[in-house]
């Protein structure tokens, strides 16, 4: 399972994301922009965002 975080910088420094490592491959991007999102989520099983707006057309790009 591939878990993708698109904007870890917005979560703060006190959030421990290591628990996700037990669930599969974890990819963390400090920040992301709309041009990068499509490529970054293409093979994601789980997508975690905080402030980036996601719409139907963007989410359809993920598996």
The first five atom37 places (N, CA, C, CB, O) and aatype in JSON, in Angstrom:
{
  "aatype": [20, 20, 20, 20, 20, 20, 20, 20, 20, 20, 20, 20, 20, 20, 20, 20, 20, 20, 20, 20, 20, 20, 20, 20, 20, 20, 20, 20, 20, 20, 20, 20, 20, 20, 20, 20, 20, 20, 20, 20, 20, 20, 20, 20, 20, 20, 20, 20, 20, 20, 20, 20, 20, 20, 20, 20, 20, 20, 20, 20, 20, 20, 20],
  "atom_mask": [
    [1, 1, 1, 1, 1],
    [1, 1, 1, 1, 1],
    [1, 1, 1, 1, 1],
    [1, 1, 1, 1, 1],
    [1, 1, 1, 1, 1],
    [1, 1, 1, 1, 1],
    [1, 1, 1, 1, 1],
    [1, 1, 1, 1, 1],
    [1, 1, 1, 1, 1],
    [1, 1, 1, 1, 1],
    [1, 1, 1, 1, 1],
    [1, 1, 1, 1, 1],
    [1, 1, 1, 1, 1],
    [1, 1, 1, 1, 1],
    [1, 1, 1, 1, 1],
    [1, 1, 1, 1, 1],
    [1, 1, 1, 1, 1],
    [1, 1, 1, 1, 1],
    [1, 1, 1, 1, 1],
    [1, 1, 1, 1, 1],
    [1, 1, 1, 1, 1],
    [1, 1, 1, 1, 1],
    [1, 1, 1, 1, 1],
    [1, 1, 1, 1, 1],
    [1, 1, 1, 1, 1],
    [1, 1, 1, 1, 1],
    [1, 1, 1, 1, 1],
    [1, 1, 1, 1, 1],
    [1, 1, 1, 1, 1],
    [1, 1, 1, 1, 1],
    [1, 1, 1, 1, 1],
    [1, 1, 1, 1, 1],
    [1, 1, 1, 1, 1],
    [1, 1, 1, 1, 1],
    [1, 1, 1, 1, 1],
    [1, 1, 1, 1, 1],
    [1, 1, 1, 1, 1],
    [1, 1, 1, 1, 1],
    [1, 1, 1, 1, 1],
    [1, 1, 1, 1, 1],
    [1, 1, 1, 1, 1],
    [1, 1, 1, 1, 1],
    [1, 1, 1, 1, 1],
    [1, 1, 1, 1, 1],
    [1, 1, 1, 1, 1],
    [1, 1, 1, 1, 1],
    [1, 1, 1, 1, 1],
    [1, 1, 1, 1, 1],
    [1, 1, 1, 1, 1],
    [1, 1, 1, 1, 1],
    [1, 1, 1, 1, 1],
    [1, 1, 1, 1, 1],
    [1, 1, 1, 1, 1],
    [1, 1, 1, 1, 1],
    [1, 1, 1, 1, 1],
    [1, 1, 1, 1, 1],
    [1, 1, 1, 1, 1],
    [1, 1, 1, 1, 1],
    [1, 1, 1, 1, 1],
    [1, 1, 1, 1, 1],
    [1, 1, 1, 1, 1],
    [1, 1, 1, 1, 1],
    [1, 1, 1, 1, 1]
  ],
  "atom_positions": [
    [[0.84, -1.16, 0.0], [0.0, 0.0, 0.0], [0.9, 1.24, 0.0], [-0.96, -0.01, 1.22], [1.89, 1.3, 0.73]],
    [[0.54, 2.22, -0.83], [1.31, 3.46, -0.9], [0.49, 4.6, -0.32], [1.73, 3.78, -2.37], [-0.63, 4.87, -0.76]],
    [[1.07, 5.26, 0.69], [0.43, 6.39, 1.38], [1.2, 7.65, 1.01], [0.41, 6.17, 2.94], [2.42, 7.71, 1.17]],
    [[0.49, 8.65, 0.51], [1.13, 9.89, 0.06], [0.61, 11.07, 0.87], [0.9, 10.12, -1.44], [-0.6, 11.31, 0.94]],
    [[1.54, 11.8, 1.48], [1.25, 13.06, 2.16], [1.69, 14.17, 1.2], [1.99, 13.17, 3.56], [2.84, 14.19, 0.77]],
    [[0.79, 15.08, 0.87], [1.13, 16.13, -0.09], [1.67, 17.41, 0.54], [-0.05, 16.46, -0.9], [2.23, 18.24, -0.18]],
    [[1.52, 17.6, 1.83], [1.92, 18.88, 2.42], [2.26, 18.75, 3.89], [0.82, 19.92, 2.23], [1.58, 19.33, 4.74]],
    [[3.29, 18.01, 4.2], [3.64, 17.78, 5.6], [4.03, 19.06, 6.34], [4.77, 16.79, 5.69], [3.89, 19.12, 7.56]],
    [[4.51, 20.08, 5.64], [4.88, 21.34, 6.31], [3.7, 21.97, 7.04], [5.42, 22.33, 5.29], [3.9, 22.65, 8.04]],
    [[2.49, 21.75, 6.57], [1.32, 22.37, 7.18], [0.85, 21.64, 8.43], [0.18, 22.43, 6.19], [-0.05, 22.12, 9.13]],
    [[1.44, 20.5, 8.73], [1.01, 19.71, 9.89], [1.69, 20.13, 11.18], [1.27, 18.25, 9.64], [1.23, 19.77, 12.26]],
    [[2.77, 20.87, 11.08], [3.51, 21.27, 12.27], [4.61, 20.28, 12.6], [2.57, 21.42, 13.45], [4.67, 19.19, 12.03]],
    [[5.46, 20.67, 13.51], [6.62, 19.85, 13.88], [6.33, 18.82, 14.95], [7.74, 20.73, 14.33], [7.15, 17.94, 15.2]],
    [[5.18, 18.92, 15.59], [4.88, 18.02, 16.71], [4.03, 16.81, 16.31], [4.18, 18.79, 17.8], [3.54, 16.09, 17.18]],
    [[3.85, 16.59, 15.02], [3.05, 15.46, 14.55], [3.99, 14.31, 14.16], [2.15, 15.88, 13.34], [4.88, 14.48, 13.32]],
    [[3.78, 13.16, 14.76], [4.59, 11.98, 14.48], [3.89, 11.14, 13.42], [4.83, 11.14, 15.77], [2.84, 10.55, 13.67]],
    [[4.46, 11.1, 12.24], [3.87, 10.35, 11.13], [4.45, 8.94, 11.0], [4.08, 11.1, 9.84], [4.08, 8.21, 10.09]],
    [[5.34, 8.56, 11.89], [6.02, 7.27, 11.77], [5.07, 6.08, 11.88], [7.08, 7.16, 12.83], [5.39, 5.0, 11.38]],
    [[3.92, 6.24, 12.51], [2.95, 5.15, 12.63], [2.51, 4.64, 11.26], [1.73, 5.6, 13.43], [2.19, 3.46, 11.1]],
    [[2.51, 5.52, 10.28], [2.09, 5.14, 8.93], [3.08, 4.19, 8.27], [1.92, 6.37, 8.07], [2.7, 3.44, 7.36]],
    [[4.34, 4.2, 8.71], [5.35, 3.32, 8.13], [4.99, 1.85, 8.29], [6.7, 3.59, 8.77], [5.42, 1.01, 7.49]],
    [[4.21, 1.52, 9.29], [3.8, 0.14, 9.53], [2.77, -0.33, 8.5], [3.23, -0.01, 10.93], [2.55, -1.53, 8.34]],
    [[2.16, 0.6, 7.81], [1.06, 0.27, 6.91], [1.49, 0.07, 5.46], [0.04, 1.35, 6.96], [0.74, -0.48, 4.66]],
    [[2.68, 0.51, 5.12], [3.15, 0.38, 3.75], [4.18, 1.43, 3.4], [1.99, 0.46, 2.78], [4.79, 2.03, 4.28]],
    [[4.35, 1.65, 2.12], [5.29, 2.66, 1.62], [4.7, 4.04, 1.89], [5.58, 2.46, 0.1], [3.55, 4.31, 1.56]],
    [[5.5, 4.9, 2.49], [5.04, 6.26, 2.82], [5.9, 7.26, 2.07], [5.09, 6.51, 4.37], [7.13, 7.23, 2.15]],
    [[5.24, 8.16, 1.35], [5.93, 9.22, 0.63], [5.43, 10.54, 1.19], [5.69, 9.13, -0.92], [4.23, 10.8, 1.24]],
    [[6.37, 11.39, 1.62], [6.01, 12.67, 2.24], [6.6, 13.81, 1.42], [6.52, 12.74, 3.71], [7.8, 13.88, 1.18]],
    [[5.73, 14.7, 1.0], [6.15, 15.92, 0.31], [5.91, 17.09, 1.26], [5.38, 16.11, -1.04], [4.8, 17.23, 1.78]],
    [[6.9, 17.94, 1.49], [6.73, 19.07, 2.39], [5.64, 20.02, 1.89], [8.05, 19.82, 2.55], [4.86, 20.57, 2.68]],
    [[5.59, 20.22, 0.58], [4.57, 21.07, -0.03], [4.34, 20.57, -1.45], [4.99, 22.59, -0.01], [5.14, 19.83, -2.01]],
    [[3.24, 21.0, -2.01], [2.88, 20.54, -3.35], [2.09, 21.64, -4.05], [2.07, 19.22, -3.29], [1.5, 22.5, -3.4]],
    [[2.1, 21.6, -5.36], [1.29, 22.55, -6.13], [0.45, 21.77, -7.14], [2.2, 23.61, -6.84], [0.73, 20.6, -7.4]],
    [[-0.55, 22.4, -7.7], [-1.47, 21.68, -8.6], [-0.77, 20.97, -9.76], [-2.48, 22.63, -9.15], [-1.22, 19.9, -10.18]],
    [[0.3, 21.53, -10.27], [1.01, 20.9, -11.38], [1.68, 19.59, -10.96], [2.06, 21.86, -11.94], [1.81, 18.68, -11.77]],
    [[2.08, 19.5, -9.71], [2.75, 18.29, -9.21], [1.77, 17.24, -8.7], [3.71, 18.66, -8.1], [2.08, 16.05, -8.69]],
    [[0.6, 17.67, -8.28], [-0.35, 16.76, -7.63], [-0.7, 15.55, -8.47], [-1.6, 17.5, -7.28], [-0.7, 14.43, -7.96]],
    [[-0.98, 15.74, -9.75], [-1.4, 14.62, -10.6], [-0.35, 13.52, -10.62], [-1.67, 15.12, -12.03], [-0.68, 12.35, -10.48]],
    [[0.9, 13.89, -10.8], [1.99, 12.9, -10.84], [2.18, 12.24, -9.47], [3.3, 13.56, -11.29], [2.42, 11.04, -9.39]],
    [[2.07, 13.02, -8.42], [2.33, 12.5, -7.08], [1.25, 11.56, -6.56], [2.49, 13.65, -6.13], [1.55, 10.67, -5.76]],
    [[0.02, 11.74, -7.0], [-1.05, 10.88, -6.47], [-1.39, 9.73, -7.41], [-2.29, 11.71, -6.22], [-2.24, 8.9, -7.08]],
    [[-0.76, 9.66, -8.57], [-1.13, 8.68, -9.6], [-1.17, 7.25, -9.08], [-0.17, 8.76, -10.75], [-2.08, 6.5, -9.44]],
    [[-0.23, 6.85, -8.26], [-0.21, 5.46, -7.78], [-0.44, 5.36, -6.27], [1.12, 4.81, -8.13], [-0.06, 4.38, -5.64]],
    [[-1.07, 6.39, -5.7], [-1.35, 6.39, -4.26], [-2.59, 5.55, -3.95], [-1.56, 7.84, -3.75], [-3.6, 5.61, -4.66]],
    [[-2.49, 4.76, -2.89], [-3.66, 4.04, -2.38], [-4.39, 4.9, -1.36], [-3.24, 2.69, -1.75], [-5.62, 4.88, -1.27]],
    [[-3.6, 5.65, -0.59], [-4.15, 6.56, 0.42], [-3.5, 7.92, 0.2], [-3.92, 6.03, 1.89], [-2.28, 8.01, 0.06]],
    [[-4.31, 8.95, 0.18], [-3.84, 10.31, -0.01], [-4.21, 11.13, 1.22], [-4.43, 10.95, -1.31], [-5.38, 11.16, 1.62]],
    [[-3.22, 11.79, 1.82], [-3.48, 12.59, 3.01], [-3.07, 14.03, 2.72], [-2.71, 12.03, 4.26], [-1.92, 14.32, 2.38]],
    [[-4.05, 14.92, 2.86], [-3.82, 16.35, 2.65], [-4.38, 17.1, 3.85], [-4.48, 16.84, 1.32], [-5.2, 16.58, 4.6]],
    [[-3.93, 18.32, 4.01], [-4.4, 19.15, 5.11], [-5.14, 20.37, 4.57], [-3.23, 19.59, 5.99], [-6.29, 20.62, 4.95]],
    [[-4.5, 21.12, 3.71], [-5.08, 22.38, 3.25], [-5.28, 22.45, 1.74], [-4.21, 23.52, 3.67], [-5.96, 23.35, 1.25]],
    [[-4.72, 21.52, 1.01], [-4.87, 21.53, -0.45], [-6.29, 21.13, -0.81], [-3.83, 20.59, -1.12], [-6.75, 20.07, -0.4]],
    [[-6.98, 21.96, -1.58], [-8.32, 21.57, -2.01], [-8.24, 20.41, -3.01], [-9.06, 22.77, -2.65], [-7.43, 20.43, -3.93]],
    [[-9.06, 19.43, -2.81], [-9.14, 18.29, -3.71], [-10.54, 18.25, -4.31], [-8.81, 16.95, -2.97], [-11.53, 18.43, -3.6]],
    [[-10.61, 18.03, -5.6], [-11.91, 17.91, -6.24], [-11.99, 16.59, -7.0], [-12.16, 19.11, -7.19], [-11.01, 15.84, -7.06]],
    [[-13.12, 16.32, -7.56], [-13.34, 15.04, -8.23], [-12.35, 14.8, -9.36], [-14.76, 14.98, -8.77], [-11.84, 13.7, -9.5]],
    [[-12.08, 15.81, -10.16], [-11.17, 15.61, -11.29], [-9.75, 15.29, -10.83], [-11.17, 16.85, -12.18], [-9.06, 14.51, -11.47]],
    [[-9.31, 15.89, -9.74], [-7.98, 15.58, -9.2], [-7.94, 14.19, -8.61], [-7.57, 16.62, -8.14], [-7.0, 13.44, -8.86]],
    [[-8.94, 13.84, -7.83], [-8.96, 12.53, -7.18], [-9.08, 11.38, -8.18], [-10.1, 12.46, -6.19], [-8.63, 10.27, -7.89]],
    [[-9.66, 11.62, -9.33], [-9.76, 10.58, -10.35], [-8.39, 10.2, -10.9], [-10.65, 11.05, -11.5], [-8.25, 9.14, -11.52]],
    [[-7.38, 11.03, -10.68], [-6.03, 10.74, -11.15], [-5.33, 9.7, -10.28], [-5.22, 12.02, -11.19], [-4.33, 9.12, -10.7]],
    [[-5.84, 9.48, -9.08], [-5.27, 8.46, -8.19], [-5.86, 7.1, -8.55], [-5.55, 8.8, -6.69], [-6.88, 7.03, -9.23]],
    [[-5.21, 6.02, -8.09], [-5.74, 4.7, -8.44], [-7.01, 4.34, -7.76], [-4.78, 3.69, -8.15], [-7.54, 3.26, -7.99]]
  ]
}
